[in-house]
Amino acid sequence: MPALNRLTATRIVAKPQALDAFSAPAGALVLRFAPDEMFITPPLASVEAIMALDEYAIVIDECSFSGVWLSMDEALERLPYHCEWELPTERPAFAQGAVAGVPTKLWFGHDQVLLMVSSPFSAEMEGRFV
């Protein structure tokens, strides 16, 4: 497995309606961790747009996750051996759950999968996801 690398992003905690209305920059990967929480990579250059939607939004630079992009073929070959839950079949899709016993977030694009873990778990994931 390739090494997991630190991801830089912006994390936003705001009213769900504000996050629903927010338009991320073109090309950004936007993951909705929860109804009131959003993870955007690369990091936002400006927070004005989200603050206009929710003046009490919490917007922080995020670098606590590490990840690796896997080809869809590699991901679908390896993930079933390490997941005790059903993988999403539609694409794109976001899923969260234990992979090889490690809390993991997965973004299924059309031809790639981003595997993300909290950075302190990256060495553990690299050792288990083989």
C-alpha positions in Angstrom: 0.0 0.0 0.0 1.3 3.5 -0.8 2.1 5.7 2.2 -0.7 7.9 3.6 0.1 11.5 3.3 -1.1 14.4 5.4 -4.1 16.2 3.8 -4.6 19.9 4.1 -8.2 21.1 4.2 -10.8 23.4 5.7 -13.3 22.1 8.2 -16.6 24.0 8.6 -19.1 23.4 11.4 -22.3 25.4 10.6 -26.0 25.2 10.3 -26.9 22.3 7.9 -28.9 24.8 5.8 -25.8 27.0 5.4 -23.7 24.0 4.3 -26.4 22.9 1.9 -26.4 26.4 0.3 -22.6 26.8 0.2 -20.9 26.5 -3.2 -17.4 25.1 -2.9 -14.7 26.2 -5.4 -14.6 24.3 -8.7 -12.3 21.2 -8.4 -12.6 21.0 -4.6 -13.4 17.7 -2.9 -16.2 18.3 -0.4 -17.0 15.6 2.2 -20.0 16.0 4.5 -18.8 14.3 7.7 -22.2 15.1 9.4 -25.2 17.3 8.6 -23.5 20.2 10.3 -19.9 19.4 9.4 -18.0 19.8 6.1 -14.4 18.9 5.0 -13.0 20.7 1.9 -9.7 20.0 0.3 -7.8 21.9 -0.9 -8.2 24.5 1.8 -10.5 27.5 1.1 -8.7 30.7 0.1 -11.5 32.7 1.7 -14.2 32.1 4.3 -16.4 35.0 3.4 -19.0 32.9 1.5 -19.7 30.5 4.3 -19.7 33.3 6.9 -22.3 35.1 4.9 -24.5 32.0 5.2 -23.9 31.4 8.9 -22.2 34.2 10.9 -21.6 31.7 13.7 -19.9 29.1 11.6 -16.7 27.6 12.9 -14.1 27.5 10.1 -10.7 26.1 10.7 -7.6 24.9 8.8 -7.6 21.2 9.0 -4.5 18.9 8.8 -5.4 16.1 11.1 -6.2 13.5 8.4 -3.9 11.5 6.2 -5.0 9.8 3.0 -4.1 8.0 -0.1 -5.8 7.7 -3.5 -6.3 4.2 -4.7 -7.4 3.1 -8.1 -11.0 1.8 -8.1 -9.7 -1.7 -9.1 -7.2 -1.8 -6.2 -9.8 -0.5 -3.7 -12.5 -2.9 -4.7 -10.0 -5.8 -4.6 -8.7 -5.0 -1.1 -11.6 -3.3 0.8 -13.9 -6.3 1.0 -11.3 -8.2 3.0 -11.0 -5.4 5.5 -14.6 -4.2 5.9 -17.3 -5.8 7.9 -19.9 -3.5 6.2 -21.3 -3.1 2.8 -19.5 -0.7 0.5 -21.6 1.8 -1.5 -22.4 0.7 -5.0 -23.3 4.1 -6.4 -20.6 6.6 -7.3 -19.7 9.2 -6.2 -20.2 8.2 -2.6 -18.9 9.0 0.9 -18.7 6.3 3.6 -17.3 6.1 7.1 -16.6 3.0 9.1 -13.8 0.6 10.3 -11.4 -0.6 7.7 -9.0 -3.2 9.0 -10.1 -2.2 12.5 -9.2 1.5 12.0 -11.8 4.3 11.8 -11.7 5.3 8.2 -13.4 7.7 5.8 -13.7 6.7 2.1 -14.6 8.9 -0.9 -15.6 6.8 -3.9 -15.1 8.8 -7.0 -15.8 7.4 -10.5 -12.4 5.8 -11.0 -10.5 6.4 -7.7 -11.1 6.0 -3.9 -9.7 8.3 -1.3 -8.9 6.4 1.9 -8.6 8.7 4.9 -7.7 8.1 8.5 -6.8 10.4 11.5 -3.1 11.0 11.1 -2.1 9.2 14.3 -3.6 6.0 12.8 -1.8 6.3 9.5 1.1 3.9 10.4 -1.4 1.4 11.8 -3.5 1.5 8.6 -0.4 1.1 6.4 0.5 -2.0 8.5 -2.9 -3.6 8.4 -4.3 -2.7 4.9 -2.1 -5.1 2.9 
